[in-house]
Amino acid sequence: MTGPGRERLSLDPALTRRGAVDGAWWPATYDAGAELPALIAAIDQHLQLRVLRVGLHVDIWHNIPHRIAAPGRYVKVGWFRTIDPHVVNLITRGTEHLNLLIIPPGTAPAAATNALGLATRCRRRTRAGDILTAANHNGASGVTAEQEQSLAAWDNEGGRAPQAAPGEPTS
């Protein structure tokens, strides 16, 4: 799935389920009826799995259909207020589920490229919103290995700032 010269989907190649997300998706709009068919087709093709259901946050998306036609089936679409607004949930045959970070459609290309990469590398309990924040903050320069490690260590229950070592200046 590609846009005008830019990648719009990234997936953790191992799908090890070690992170909060299994990849990222950069839709062109928040029109679910227009965007979801291409995402479903890309996941079907890329993973050789069939998407059976999609879950979205109702307050983020518009034009959300009840189901979407896909080759040989209809994919049910559910909308919720309890799902992370930065995530689309895909249930596939053979896999419990996939959570993809949603990169907002208006995101600058450099930040979107960063987020596409970070979403496949951040492990543990890093929240989707934290990945977007890091990608936007470092959109032009890239995220350093130290920043990525700090992001991966961010506590999921409210976070905590890294502590300076004794004798180091605080920012």
N, CA and C atoms as an extended XYZ file, in Angstrom:
513
Properties=species:S:1:pos:R:3:atomname:S:1:resname:S:1:resid:I:1 pbc="F F F"
N         0.852       -1.169        0.000 N   MET     1
C         0.000        0.000        0.000 CA  MET     1
C         0.893        1.225        0.000 C   MET     1
N         0.787        1.993       -1.009 N   THR     2
C         1.652        3.158       -1.101 CA  THR     2
C         0.863        4.375       -1.511 C   THR     2
N         1.368        5.516       -1.130 N   GLY     3
C         0.797        6.779       -1.565 CA  GLY     3
C         1.666        7.297       -2.697 C   GLY     3
N         1.599        8.572       -2.967 N   PRO     4
C         2.419        9.126       -4.040 CA  PRO     4
C         3.899        9.064       -3.675 C   PRO     4
N         4.523        7.937       -3.957 N   GLY     5
C         5.951        7.780       -3.706 CA  GLY     5
C         6.315        7.492       -2.266 C   GLY     5
N         5.351        7.337       -1.363 N   ARG     6
C         5.656        7.105        0.044 CA  ARG     6
C         4.940        5.856        0.543 C   ARG     6
N         5.605        5.152        1.424 N   GLU     7
C         5.020        3.973        2.061 CA  GLU     7
C         3.928        4.414        3.033 C   GLU     7
N         2.833        3.684        3.076 N   ARG     8
C         1.715        4.032        3.954 CA  ARG     8
C         1.402        2.945        4.970 C   ARG     8
N         2.108        1.821        4.916 N   LEU     9
C         1.864        0.708        5.837 CA  LEU     9
C         3.198        0.088        6.205 C   LEU     9
N         3.392       -0.161        7.491 N   SER    10
C         4.572       -0.899        7.941 CA  SER    10
C         4.099       -1.928        8.953 C   SER    10
N         4.690       -3.107        8.897 N   LEU    11
C         4.334       -4.186        9.811 CA  LEU    11
C         5.587       -4.775       10.427 C   LEU    11
N         5.494       -5.147       11.689 N   ASP    12
C         6.576       -5.870       12.335 CA  ASP    12
C         6.721       -7.184       11.573 C   ASP    12
N         7.865       -7.444       10.941 N   PRO    13
C         7.986       -8.644       10.108 CA  PRO    13
C         7.792       -9.940       10.884 C   PRO    13
N         8.127       -9.946       12.172 N   ALA    14
C         7.989      -11.165       12.962 CA  ALA    14
C         6.610      -11.283       13.614 C   ALA    14
N         5.888      -10.161       13.719 N   LEU    15
C         4.605      -10.120       14.435 CA  LEU    15
C         4.695      -10.867       15.763 C   LEU    15
N         5.672      -10.458       16.559 N   THR    16
C         5.957      -11.134       17.823 CA  THR    16
C         5.045      -10.717       18.959 C   THR    16
N         4.202       -9.688       18.747 N   ARG    17
C         3.269       -9.210       19.769 CA  ARG    17
C         4.007       -8.716       21.017 C   ARG    17
N         5.209       -8.166       20.836 N   ARG    18
C         5.969       -7.667       21.984 CA  ARG    18
C         5.688       -6.209       22.276 C   ARG    18
N         5.054       -5.511       21.373 N   GLY    19
C         4.802       -4.094       21.581 CA  GLY    19
C         3.326       -3.789       21.635 C   GLY    19
N         3.003       -2.519       21.883 N   ALA    20
C         1.604       -2.089       21.932 CA  ALA    20
C         0.977       -2.102       20.547 C   ALA    20
N         1.808       -1.935       19.507 N   VAL    21
C         1.317       -1.976       18.133 CA  VAL    21
C         2.170       -2.944       17.321 C   VAL    21
N         1.571       -3.438       16.251 N   ASP    22
C         2.249       -4.393       15.376 CA  ASP    22
C         2.734       -3.744       14.089 C   ASP    22
N         2.577       -2.452       13.995 N   GLY    23
C         2.961       -1.715       12.802 CA  GLY    23
C         2.218       -0.395       12.787 C   GLY    23
N         2.213        0.244       11.611 N   ALA    24
C         1.565        1.545       11.485 CA  ALA    24
C         0.912        1.668       10.122 C   ALA    24
N        -0.090        2.528       10.077 N   TRP    25
C        -0.827        2.809        8.848 CA  TRP    25
C        -1.015        4.313        8.754 C   TRP    25
N        -0.748        4.863        7.577 N   TRP    26
C        -0.878        6.296        7.334 CA  TRP    26
C        -1.966        6.506        6.286 C   TRP    26
N        -3.229        6.590        6.719 N   PRO    27
C        -4.307        6.800        5.747 CA  PRO    27
C        -4.268        8.214        5.184 C   PRO    27
N        -4.836        8.388        4.010 N   ALA    28
C        -4.882        9.707        3.372 CA  ALA    28
C        -5.951       10.599        3.994 C   ALA    28
N        -7.025        9.986        4.551 N   THR    29
C        -8.127       10.723        5.179 CA  THR    29
C        -8.649        9.911        6.364 C   THR    29
N        -9.588       10.495        7.097 N   TYR    30
C       -10.283        9.760        8.161 CA  TYR    30
C       -11.633        9.228        7.670 C   TYR    30
N       -11.796        9.068        6.378 N   ASP    31
C       -13.010        8.504        5.792 CA  ASP    31
C       -12.856        6.982        5.773 C   ASP    31
N       -13.469        6.306        6.744 N   ALA    32
C       -13.302        4.853        6.884 CA  ALA    32
C       -13.787        4.097        5.654 C   ALA    32
N       -14.902        4.527        5.074 N   GLY    33
C       -15.429        3.858        3.892 CA  GLY    33
C       -14.483        3.910        2.709 C   GLY    33
N       -13.715        4.984        2.607 N   ALA    34
C       -12.770        5.143        1.500 CA  ALA    34
C       -11.417        4.490        1.797 C   ALA    34
N       -10.982        4.515        3.044 N   GLU    35
C        -9.628        4.060        3.396 CA  GLU    35
C        -9.518        2.580        3.751 C   GLU    35
N       -10.527        2.022        4.417 N   LEU    36
C       -10.409        0.647        4.903 CA  LEU    36
C       -10.283       -0.420        3.814 C   LEU    36
N       -10.960       -0.305        2.668 N   PRO    37
C       -10.792       -1.363        1.657 CA  PRO    37
C        -9.335       -1.580        1.241 C   PRO    37
N        -8.573       -0.504        1.064 N   ALA    38
C        -7.170       -0.638        0.675 CA  ALA    38
C        -6.334       -1.246        1.807 C   ALA    38
N        -6.626       -0.857        3.065 N   LEU    39
C        -5.905       -1.441        4.200 CA  LEU    39
C        -6.183       -2.935        4.290 C   LEU    39
N        -7.440       -3.318        4.179 N   ILE    40
C        -7.805       -4.737        4.253 CA  ILE    40
C        -7.108       -5.527        3.144 C   ILE    40
N        -7.127       -4.995        1.931 N   ALA    41
C        -6.464       -5.675        0.809 CA  ALA    41
C        -4.965       -5.806        1.048 C   ALA    41
N        -4.337       -4.758        1.588 N   ALA    42
C        -2.895       -4.791        1.841 CA  ALA    42
C        -2.546       -5.827        2.905 C   ALA    42
N        -3.329       -5.889        3.980 N   ILE    43
C        -3.069       -6.874        5.037 CA  ILE    43
C        -3.292       -8.283        4.494 C   ILE    43
N        -4.384       -8.478        3.760 N   ASP    44
C        -4.646       -9.793        3.154 CA  ASP    44
C        -3.457      -10.241        2.305 C   ASP    44
N        -2.963       -9.338        1.476 N   GLN    45
C        -1.882       -9.677        0.551 CA  GLN    45
C        -0.544       -9.805        1.273 C   GLN    45
N        -0.233       -8.846        2.123 N   HIS    46
C         1.076       -8.790        2.781 CA  HIS    46
C         1.285       -9.961        3.738 C   HIS    46
N         0.266      -10.295        4.510 N   LEU    47
C         0.400      -11.346        5.519 CA  LEU    47
C        -0.170      -12.692        5.069 C   LEU    47
N        -0.797      -12.701        3.906 N   GLN    48
C        -1.460      -13.916        3.431 CA  GLN    48
C        -2.484      -14.415        4.464 C   GLN    48
N        -3.139      -13.466        5.107 N   LEU    49
C        -4.198      -13.744        6.080 CA  LEU    49
C        -5.433      -12.971        5.638 C   LEU    49
N        -6.584      -13.434        6.061 N   ARG    50
C        -7.826      -12.739        5.713 CA  ARG    50
C        -8.309      -11.926        6.901 C   ARG    50
N        -8.475      -10.634        6.693 N   VAL    51
C        -9.037       -9.774        7.735 CA  VAL    51
C       -10.512      -10.110        7.863 C   VAL    51
N       -10.961      -10.371        9.100 N   LEU    52
C       -12.357      -10.715        9.353 CA  LEU    52
C       -13.142       -9.570        9.981 C   LEU    52
N       -12.463       -8.774       10.814 N   ARG    53
C       -13.114       -7.661       11.512 CA  ARG    53
C       -12.140       -6.506       11.666 C   ARG    53
N       -12.708       -5.308       11.743 N   VAL    54
C       -11.925       -4.097       11.965 CA  VAL    54
C       -12.584       -3.331       13.101 C   VAL    54
N       -11.772       -2.792       14.008 N   GLY    55
C       -12.275       -1.948       15.094 CA  GLY    55
C       -11.639       -0.573       15.035 C   GLY    55
N       -12.480        0.459       15.134 N   LEU    56
C       -12.039        1.858       15.051 CA  LEU    56
C       -12.620        2.671       16.196 C   LEU    56
N       -11.999        3.803       16.484 N   HIS    57
C       -12.561        4.745       17.452 CA  HIS    57
C       -13.592        5.613       16.733 C   HIS    57
N       -14.807        5.641       17.232 N   VAL    58
C       -15.923        6.309       16.556 CA  VAL    58
C       -15.763        7.826       16.448 C   VAL    58
N       -15.060        8.440       17.381 N   ASP    59
C       -14.936        9.898       17.356 CA  ASP    59
C       -13.841       10.398       16.410 C   ASP    59
N       -13.013        9.520       15.912 N   ILE    60
C       -11.914        9.908       15.018 CA  ILE    60
C       -12.315        9.760       13.553 C   ILE    60
N       -13.034        8.706       13.243 N   TRP    61
C       -13.366        8.361       11.861 CA  TRP    61
C       -14.760        8.848       11.487 C   TRP    61
N       -14.980        9.086       10.208 N   HIS    62
C       -16.322        9.385        9.715 CA  HIS    62
C       -16.614        8.438        8.562 C   HIS    62
N       -17.887        8.394        8.156 N   ASN    63
C       -18.326        7.482        7.102 CA  ASN    63
C       -17.912        6.040        7.415 C   ASN    63
N       -18.237        5.582        8.612 N   ILE    64
C       -17.864        4.227        9.033 CA  ILE    64
C       -18.968        3.255        8.599 C   ILE    64
N       -18.657        2.348        7.675 N   PRO    65
C       -19.663        1.373        7.243 CA  PRO    65
C       -19.791        0.237        8.271 C   PRO    65
N       -20.894       -0.500        8.209 N   HIS    66
C       -21.072       -1.667        9.074 CA  HIS    66
C       -20.219       -2.830        8.596 C   HIS    66
N       -19.996       -2.886        7.282 N   ARG    67
C       -19.160       -3.938        6.707 CA  ARG    67
C       -18.595       -3.459        5.376 C   ARG    67
N       -17.505       -4.096        4.993 N   ILE    68
C       -16.798       -3.727        3.764 CA  ILE    68
C       -16.624       -4.977        2.924 C   ILE    68
N       -16.922       -4.863        1.635 N   ALA    69
C       -16.739       -5.984        0.721 CA  ALA    69
C       -15.252       -6.238        0.517 C   ALA    69
N       -14.870       -7.506        0.607 N   ALA    70
C       -13.510       -7.957        0.330 CA  ALA    70
C       -13.643       -9.239       -0.490 C   ALA    70
N       -12.622       -9.649       -1.198 N   PRO    71
C       -12.742      -10.849       -2.022 CA  PRO    71
C       -13.270      -12.063       -1.239 C   PRO    71
N       -14.441      -12.550       -1.654 N   GLY    72
C       -15.028      -13.745       -1.056 CA  GLY    72
C       -15.682      -13.575        0.303 C   GLY    72
N       -15.833      -12.333        0.763 N   ARG    73
C       -16.411      -12.144        2.102 CA  ARG    73
C       -16.760      -10.677        2.331 C   ARG    73
N       -17.408      -10.442        3.457 N   TYR    74
C       -17.604       -9.094        3.967 CA  TYR    74
C       -16.851       -8.995        5.281 C   TYR    74
N       -16.170       -7.890        5.492 N   VAL    75
C       -15.433       -7.642        6.718 CA  VAL    75
C       -16.295       -6.753        7.596 C   VAL    75
N       -16.574       -7.224        8.804 N   LYS    76
C       -17.375       -6.439        9.742 CA  LYS    76
C       -16.529       -5.324       10.331 C   LYS    76
N       -17.158       -4.145       10.477 N   VAL    77
C       -16.475       -2.981       11.038 CA  VAL    77
C       -17.212       -2.571       12.308 C   VAL    77
N       -16.468       -2.499       13.396 N   GLY    78
C       -17.035       -2.041       14.661 CA  GLY    78
C       -16.416       -0.721       15.053 C   GLY    78
N       -17.193        0.101       15.723 N   TRP    79
C       -16.665        1.376       16.194 CA  TRP    79
C       -16.948        1.497       17.677 C   TRP    79
N       -15.958        2.014       18.375 N   PHE    80
C       -15.968        2.018       19.833 CA  PHE    80
C       -15.413        3.332       20.357 C   PHE    80
N       -15.752        3.637       21.576 N   ARG    81
C       -15.128        4.769       22.268 CA  ARG    81
C       -14.053        4.274       23.226 C   ARG    81
N       -13.984        2.979       23.465 N   THR    82
C       -13.022        2.437       24.413 CA  THR    82
C       -11.694        2.061       23.767 C   THR    82
N       -11.634        1.999       22.446 N   ILE    83
C       -10.391        1.662       21.753 CA  ILE    83
C        -9.495        2.901       21.723 C   ILE    83
N        -8.197        2.702       21.737 N   ASP    84
C        -7.247        3.813       21.635 CA  ASP    84
C        -7.520        4.558       20.329 C   ASP    84
N        -7.721        5.870       20.363 N   PRO    85
C        -8.014        6.613       19.134 CA  PRO    85
C        -6.865        6.613       18.130 C   PRO    85
N        -5.670        6.245       18.561 N   HIS    86
C        -4.506        6.196       17.672 CA  HIS    86
C        -4.285        4.812       17.075 C   HIS    86
N        -5.246        3.899       17.247 N   VAL    87
C        -5.058        2.509       16.836 CA  VAL    87
C        -6.251        2.015       16.024 C   VAL    87
N        -5.971        1.199       15.020 N   VAL    88
C        -6.993        0.427       14.326 CA  VAL    88
C        -6.698       -1.033       14.667 C   VAL    88
N        -7.736       -1.764       15.042 N   ASN    89
C        -7.599       -3.165       15.426 CA  ASN    89
C        -8.133       -4.034       14.300 C   ASN    89
N        -7.334       -5.003       13.859 N   LEU    90
C        -7.724       -5.921       12.794 CA  LEU    90
C        -7.688       -7.342       13.337 C   LEU    90
N        -8.782       -8.042       13.182 N   ILE    91
C        -8.821       -9.453       13.569 CA  ILE    91
C        -8.717      -10.260       12.286 C   ILE    91
N        -7.746      -11.173       12.251 N   THR    92
C        -7.509      -11.988       11.073 CA  THR    92
C        -7.660      -13.461       11.421 C   THR    92
N        -7.870      -14.244       10.410 N   ARG    93
C        -7.896      -15.694       10.600 CA  ARG    93
C        -6.470      -16.143       10.871 C   ARG    93
N        -6.268      -16.907       11.932 N   GLY    94
C        -4.952      -17.437       12.242 CA  GLY    94
C        -4.115      -16.565       13.161 C   GLY    94
N        -4.529      -15.344       13.409 N   THR    95
C        -3.814      -14.439       14.305 CA  THR    95
C        -4.842      -13.850       15.260 C   THR    95
N        -4.473      -13.721       16.515 N   GLU    96
C        -5.416      -13.174       17.486 CA  GLU    96
C        -5.932      -11.812       17.038 C   GLU    96
N        -5.051      -10.872       16.826 N   HIS    97
C        -5.421       -9.548       16.314 CA  HIS    97
C        -4.151       -8.768       16.019 C   HIS    97
N        -4.326       -7.747       15.207 N   LEU    98
C        -3.237       -6.822       14.900 CA  LEU    98
C        -3.678       -5.435       15.329 C   LEU    98
N        -2.812       -4.721       15.996 N   ASN    99
C        -3.057       -3.325       16.340 CA  ASN    99
C        -2.091       -2.485       15.529 C   ASN    99
N        -2.641       -1.595       14.715 N   LEU   100
C        -1.804       -0.707       13.914 CA  LEU   100
C        -1.945        0.722       14.406 C   LEU   100
N        -0.820        1.377       14.594 N   LEU   101
C        -0.790        2.791       14.900 CA  LEU   101
C        -1.374        3.544       13.712 C   LEU   101
N        -2.276        4.477       13.967 N   ILE   102
C        -2.821        5.326       12.906 CA  ILE   102
C        -2.038        6.629       12.917 C   ILE   102
N        -1.341        6.881       11.832 N   ILE   103
C        -0.626        8.136       11.677 CA  ILE   103
C        -1.626        9.128       11.085 C   ILE   103
N        -1.901       10.234       11.753 N   PRO   104
C        -2.912       11.173       11.257 CA  PRO   104
C        -2.653       11.578        9.806 C   PRO   104
N        -3.714       11.661        9.006 N   PRO   105
C        -3.569       11.984        7.584 CA  PRO   105
C        -2.770       13.244        7.279 C   PRO   105
N        -2.843       14.278        8.087 N   GLY   106
C        -2.129       15.518        7.802 CA  GLY   106
C        -0.694       15.560        8.288 C   GLY   106
N        -0.172       14.436        8.757 N   THR   107
C         1.185       14.397        9.295 CA  THR   107
C         2.215       14.703        8.208 C   THR   107
N         3.234       15.475        8.568 N   ALA   108
C         4.324       15.778        7.629 CA  ALA   108
C         5.006       14.478        7.207 C   ALA   108
N         5.435       14.382        5.957 N   PRO   109
C         6.033       13.138        5.465 CA  PRO   109
C         7.217       12.624        6.293 C   PRO   109
N         8.099       13.502        6.757 N   ALA   110
C         9.250       13.051        7.547 CA  ALA   110
C         8.796       12.435        8.869 C   ALA   110
N         7.841       13.065        9.532 N   ALA   111
C         7.328       12.527       10.795 CA  ALA   111
C         6.580       11.219       10.552 C   ALA   111
N         5.825       11.132        9.468 N   ALA   112
C         5.103        9.896        9.146 CA  ALA   112
C         6.077        8.757        8.880 C   ALA   112
N         7.138        9.044        8.163 N   THR   113
C         8.156        8.017        7.896 CA  THR   113
C         8.784        7.543        9.200 C   THR   113
N         9.070        8.480       10.110 N   ASN   114
C         9.597        8.106       11.428 CA  ASN   114
C         8.619        7.213       12.174 C   ASN   114
N         7.352        7.593       12.180 N   ALA   115
C         6.339        6.807       12.900 CA  ALA   115
C         6.188        5.423       12.295 C   ALA   115
N         6.225        5.317       10.974 N   LEU   116
C         6.132        4.002       10.313 CA  LEU   116
C         7.260        3.094       10.784 C   LEU   116
N         8.450        3.646       10.942 N   GLY   117
C         9.587        2.851       11.410 CA  GLY   117
C         9.530        2.554       12.894 C   GLY   117
N         9.227        3.562       13.696 N   LEU   118
C         9.170        3.368       15.150 CA  LEU   118
C         8.122        2.333       15.553 C   LEU   118
N         7.014        2.307       14.859 N   ALA   119
C         5.927        1.392       15.218 CA  ALA   119
C         6.336       -0.066       15.099 C   ALA   119
N         7.324       -0.362       14.274 N   THR   120
C         7.767       -1.749       14.134 CA  THR   120
C         8.949       -2.071       15.044 C   THR   120
N         9.533       -1.042       15.689 N   ARG   121
C        10.712       -1.268       16.523 CA  ARG   121
C        10.473       -1.077       18.016 C   ARG   121
N         9.485       -0.288       18.405 N   CYS   122
C         9.248       -0.019       19.830 CA  CYS   122
C         8.642       -1.245       20.488 C   CYS   122
N         9.187       -1.612       21.589 N   ARG   123
C         8.753       -2.820       22.281 CA  ARG   123
C         8.180       -2.495       23.654 C   ARG   123
N         7.807       -3.514       24.329 N   ARG   124
C         7.221       -3.470       25.660 CA  ARG   124
C         5.873       -2.766       25.605 C   ARG   124
N         5.662       -1.817       26.489 N   ARG   125
C         4.328       -1.231       26.621 CA  ARG   125
C         4.247        0.192       26.103 C   ARG   125
N         5.023        0.545       25.135 N   THR   126
C         4.995        1.904       24.586 CA  THR   126
C         3.623        2.182       23.984 C   THR   126
N         3.020        3.291       24.359 N   ARG   127
C         1.699        3.649       23.845 CA  ARG   127
C         1.794        4.247       22.455 C   ARG   127
N         0.723        4.064       21.695 N   ALA   128
C         0.667        4.586       20.332 CA  ALA   128
C         0.884        6.101       20.311 C   ALA   128
N         0.257        6.823       21.219 N   GLY   129
C         0.412        8.276       21.273 CA  GLY   129
C         1.844        8.701       21.530 C   GLY   129
N         2.583        7.911       22.330 N   ASP   130
C         3.984        8.230       22.599 CA  ASP   130
C         4.837        8.062       21.347 C   ASP   130
N         4.508        7.074       20.521 N   ILE   131
C         5.233        6.880       19.265 CA  ILE   131
C         5.000        8.083       18.355 C   ILE   131
N         3.750        8.528       18.264 N   LEU   132
C         3.446        9.702       17.432 CA  LEU   132
C         4.164       10.944       17.932 C   LEU   132
N         4.199       11.126       19.236 N   THR   133
C         4.877       12.284       19.810 CA  THR   133
C         6.364       12.261       19.468 C   THR   133
N         6.993       11.110       19.640 N   ALA   134
C         8.425       10.990       19.332 CA  ALA   134
C         8.682       11.206       17.844 C   ALA   134
N         7.832       10.659       16.993 N   ALA   135
C         8.006       10.796       15.543 CA  ALA   135
C         7.830       12.245       15.109 C   ALA   135
N         6.861       12.955       15.690 N   ASN   136
C         6.634       14.359       15.338 CA  ASN   136
C         7.733       15.261       15.873 C   ASN   136
N         8.199       14.969       17.067 N   HIS   137
C         9.248       15.786       17.686 CA  HIS   137
C        10.548       15.689       16.909 C   HIS   137
N        10.812       14.524       16.351 N   ASN   138
C        12.071       14.284       15.662 CA  ASN   138
C        11.861       14.049       14.170 C   ASN   138
N        10.784       14.627       13.617 N   GLY   139
C        10.402       14.351       12.239 CA  GLY   139
C        11.496       14.565       11.214 C   GLY   139
N        12.250       15.632       11.300 N   ALA   140
C        13.238       15.906       10.268 CA  ALA   140
C        14.575       15.241       10.552 C   ALA   140
N        14.917       15.096       11.832 N   SER   141
C        16.253       14.608       12.150 CA  SER   141
C        16.309       13.117       12.423 C   SER   141
N        15.176       12.478       12.618 N   GLY   142
C        15.182       11.053       12.951 CA  GLY   142
C        15.293       10.867       14.447 C   GLY   142
N        14.955        9.700       14.902 N   VAL   143
C        15.002        9.372       16.314 CA  VAL   143
C        16.289        8.621       16.583 C   VAL   143
N        17.064        9.084       17.560 N   THR   144
C        18.318        8.421       17.883 CA  THR   144
C        18.044        7.119       18.613 C   THR   144
N        19.028        6.242       18.657 N   ALA   145
C        18.892        4.967       19.356 CA  ALA   145
C        18.595        5.204       20.838 C   ALA   145
N        19.231        6.229       21.421 N   GLU   146
C        18.998        6.541       22.838 CA  GLU   146
C        17.550        6.978       23.072 C   GLU   146
N        17.020        7.834       22.179 N   GLN   147
C        15.636        8.275       22.310 CA  GLN   147
C        14.678        7.107       22.125 C   GLN   147
N        14.985        6.232       21.169 N   GLU   148
C        14.136        5.075       20.926 CA  GLU   148
C        14.117        4.151       22.143 C   GLU   148
N        15.273        3.948       22.761 N   GLN   149
C        15.343        3.103       23.941 CA  GLN   149
C        14.564        3.743       25.088 C   GLN   149
N        14.674        5.063       25.240 N   SER   150
C        13.928        5.770       26.267 CA  SER   150
C        12.424        5.649       26.022 C   SER   150
N        12.016        5.781       24.772 N   LEU   151
C        10.610        5.644       24.420 CA  LEU   151
C        10.114        4.244       24.738 C   LEU   151
N        10.908        3.237       24.420 N   ALA   152
C        10.503        1.858       24.669 CA  ALA   152
C        10.371        1.571       26.159 C   ALA   152
N        11.085        2.313       26.985 N   ALA   153
C        11.038        2.084       28.425 CA  ALA   153
C         9.948        2.901       29.113 C   ALA   153
N         9.236        3.735       28.370 N   TRP   154
C         8.215        4.603       28.954 CA  TRP   154
C         7.163        3.762       29.661 C   TRP   154
N         6.836        4.117       30.867 N   ASP   155
C         5.862        3.376       31.652 CA  ASP   155
C         4.462        3.625       31.121 C   ASP   155
N         3.708        2.571       30.853 N   ASN   156
C         2.385        2.658       30.243 CA  ASN   156
C         1.336        3.260       31.171 C   ASN   156
N         1.572        3.281       32.432 N   GLU   157
C         0.587        3.801       33.368 CA  GLU   157
C         0.886        5.241       33.754 C   GLU   157
N         0.969        6.125       32.778 N   GLY   158
C         1.169        7.534       33.054 CA  GLY   158
C         2.564        8.018       32.753 C   GLY   158
N         3.494        7.107       32.573 N   GLY   159
C         4.851        7.483       32.200 CA  GLY   159
C         5.636        8.064       33.345 C   GLY   159
N         6.907        8.105       33.163 N   ARG   160
C         7.769        8.742       34.130 CA  ARG   160
C         8.965        9.303       33.391 C   ARG   160
N         9.375       10.454       33.779 N   ALA   161
C        10.527       11.093       33.131 CA  ALA   161
C        11.784       10.345       33.478 C   ALA   161
N        12.729       10.235       32.551 N   PRO   162
C        14.002        9.590       32.882 CA  PRO   162
C        14.717       10.362       33.980 C   PRO   162
N        15.324        9.660       34.879 N   GLN   163
C        16.038       10.275       35.986 CA  GLN   163
C        17.492       10.509       35.584 C   GLN   163
N        17.977       11.692       35.867 N   ALA   164
C        19.376       12.003       35.570 CA  ALA   164
C        20.260       11.254       36.552 C   ALA   164
N        21.401       10.815       36.071 N   ALA   165
C        22.374       10.158       36.939 CA  ALA   165
C        22.956       11.214       37.878 C   ALA   165
N        23.418       10.799       39.059 N   PRO   166
C        24.010       11.767       39.984 CA  PRO   166
C        25.132       12.542       39.303 C   PRO   166
N        25.116       13.863       39.450 N   GLY   167
C        26.138       14.703       38.875 CA  GLY   167
C        25.840       15.181       37.452 C   GLY   167
N        24.802       14.596       36.783 N   GLU   168
C        24.441       15.035       35.445 CA  GLU   168
C        23.474       16.205       35.552 C   GLU   168
N        23.588       17.158       34.643 N   PRO   169
C        22.633       18.280       34.660 CA  PRO   169
C        21.260       17.807       34.237 C   PRO   169
N        20.235       18.403       34.816 N   THR   170
C        18.857       18.090       34.411 CA  THR   170
C        18.423       19.102       33.379 C   THR   170
N        17.522       18.696       32.486 N   SER   171
C        17.077       19.627       31.452 CA  SER   171
C        15.895       20.413       31.867 C   SER   171
